[in-house]
Amino acid sequence: MIKVLVIGSKGFIGNYAYKYFSNINEYTCWGCDVVVDYIDENYFLIDSSNSDFNEIFETISFDVCVNCSGAASVPDSLKHPFRDFSLNTFNVVKILEAIRKHAPQCKFVNLSSAAVYGNPKVLPITETSNCQPVSPYGKHKLFAEELCKEYYEYFGVQSSSLRVFSAYGPGLTKQIFWDIFQKSIHSKDVNLFGKGNETRDFVFVEDILQAINLVIKYGQFNAASYNVASGQETSIKEAAIELLNKLNFKGNIVFSGSERAGDPINWQADIKLLKKLGYEPKYSVSEGVKKYAQWLKEEKLH
């Protein structure tokens, strides 16, 4: 049995990852987060004000650690840069150090972000494209990748960073689709930043799980990086229309024309490296947004 630890198991992607690996026979899965859980025996509670991972890796000899923890908000990183650094960079080096000292055989899967690229000059973005982040969030994610390289080069800690593009799916209560939904229920007009022709590469959460599993099984752990995306470029306007149609919204979409600090303009990932491991995205934006809208209705949020 492959022993997997999911750090950040109460968060959006982490919660999915914990359930996913718990339901695959070849894995035994443990969760770890700052939220108290009195029921799950395979769970480690971390102190949110002073996280320490040493005891966890001393207790169980894990084969794989998947780090889904950290902050995931560009605007918040501009308001609270130190907090963002603590969650997205400092915590990563704490995990790497605990692995180095207590579980040197453990493979570390670090969920990074496409924010490390900033505003690329050429699309699609490859893993070798220049990294020029345009937000503290992107910088801190890049710092974490550099730490992974340091711990591999000097201490042999095996790691792989997954540069996740615009993740979404049922359960996500922040970022673009949640923002559009919230505005649709409170106003006749949905007001959004930008011009609407800005683009993202949206990746459905179940495709992210597929990518994590494939990297664990077949990926390189020499501090390699993998783009995790759909490989499809979608404009913000197209995405907004897709969701609002599914929600039967009858109002208007209004774009302010002004850019929001820290937001990239155009994103589309080259996913050839991941495809070599057997990855095939299963969800188009239309299919993924349909599932998201269904979830909003089932939860009676809509």
WOSUL-V741852 format. One record per pair of residues at least 12 apart in sequence whose ideal C-beta (glycine too) atoms are under 6 Angstrom apart, sorted by the first residue. I is the first residue (numbers start at 1). J is the second residue. If there is no record, write none. Layout:
i = {I | I}
j = {J | J}
This chain:
i = {1 | 2 | 2 | 2 | 3 | 3 | 3 | 4 | 4 | 4 | 4 | 5 | 5 | 5 | 6 | 6 | 6 | 7 | 7 | 7 | 8 | 8 | 8 | 9 | 9 | 9 | 10 | 10 | 11 | 12 | 12 | 13 | 14 | 16 | 16 | 17 | 17 | 18 | 20 | 30 | 31 | 32 | 34 | 34 | 44 | 51 | 53 | 53 | 53 | 54 | 57 | 57 | 57 | 58 | 62 | 62 | 64 | 64 | 65 | 65 | 66 | 67 | 67 | 68 | 70 | 70 | 71 | 71 | 71 | 74 | 74 | 74 | 77 | 77 | 77 | 78 | 78 | 81 | 84 | 84 | 84 | 85 | 88 | 88 | 89 | 89 | 89 | 92 | 92 | 93 | 96 | 96 | 99 | 100 | 100 | 107 | 107 | 108 | 109 | 110 | 110 | 110 | 111 | 111 | 112 | 112 | 112 | 112 | 113 | 113 | 114 | 114 | 115 | 115 | 115 | 115 | 116 | 116 | 116 | 116 | 116 | 117 | 117 | 118 | 118 | 118 | 119 | 119 | 123 | 124 | 124 | 124 | 125 | 126 | 127 | 127 | 134 | 135 | 145 | 148 | 148 | 149 | 152 | 158 | 159 | 160 | 160 | 160 | 160 | 161 | 162 | 162 | 163 | 163 | 164 | 165 | 165 | 165 | 165 | 166 | 166 | 167 | 168 | 169 | 169 | 170 | 170 | 170 | 177 | 177 | 180 | 180 | 184 | 188 | 189 | 189 | 189 | 190 | 191 | 192 | 193 | 193 | 194 | 195 | 195 | 196 | 196 | 196 | 197 | 198 | 198 | 199 | 199 | 199 | 200 | 201 | 201 | 201 | 201 | 201 | 202 | 202 | 203 | 203 | 204 | 204 | 207 | 207 | 207 | 208 | 211 | 211 | 211 | 214 | 214 | 214 | 218 | 219 | 226 | 226 | 227 | 227 | 229 | 229 | 230 | 231 | 231 | 233 | 234 | 240 | 242 | 242 | 243 | 246 | 246 | 246 | 247}
j = {28 | 26 | 27 | 63 | 28 | 62 | 63 | 21 | 27 | 29 | 64 | 30 | 62 | 65 | 18 | 31 | 66 | 32 | 67 | 69 | 33 | 68 | 69 | 31 | 32 | 33 | 33 | 35 | 68 | 171 | 172 | 68 | 68 | 205 | 209 | 66 | 68 | 31 | 209 | 42 | 43 | 44 | 46 | 48 | 56 | 91 | 94 | 95 | 98 | 98 | 98 | 102 | 103 | 102 | 103 | 106 | 107 | 216 | 106 | 108 | 109 | 110 | 111 | 111 | 87 | 88 | 84 | 87 | 88 | 135 | 137 | 262 | 135 | 136 | 137 | 261 | 262 | 136 | 136 | 137 | 140 | 140 | 140 | 141 | 140 | 143 | 144 | 144 | 147 | 147 | 151 | 157 | 157 | 155 | 157 | 158 | 221 | 159 | 160 | 148 | 159 | 161 | 162 | 164 | 141 | 145 | 161 | 163 | 141 | 164 | 163 | 165 | 133 | 137 | 138 | 141 | 131 | 133 | 138 | 141 | 142 | 129 | 131 | 132 | 133 | 134 | 264 | 265 | 268 | 268 | 269 | 270 | 269 | 270 | 225 | 227 | 262 | 262 | 161 | 161 | 223 | 223 | 223 | 221 | 223 | 215 | 219 | 221 | 224 | 225 | 226 | 228 | 225 | 227 | 228 | 201 | 203 | 229 | 269 | 200 | 202 | 203 | 202 | 204 | 205 | 291 | 292 | 295 | 243 | 292 | 240 | 243 | 249 | 251 | 251 | 252 | 254 | 253 | 254 | 255 | 256 | 260 | 255 | 255 | 257 | 236 | 237 | 255 | 235 | 236 | 265 | 233 | 235 | 266 | 267 | 229 | 230 | 267 | 268 | 269 | 234 | 285 | 229 | 230 | 283 | 288 | 281 | 282 | 283 | 228 | 228 | 274 | 279 | 277 | 278 | 279 | 277 | 277 | 273 | 274 | 269 | 271 | 269 | 271 | 281 | 269 | 271 | 268 | 285 | 253 | 286 | 289 | 289 | 289 | 290 | 293 | 293}
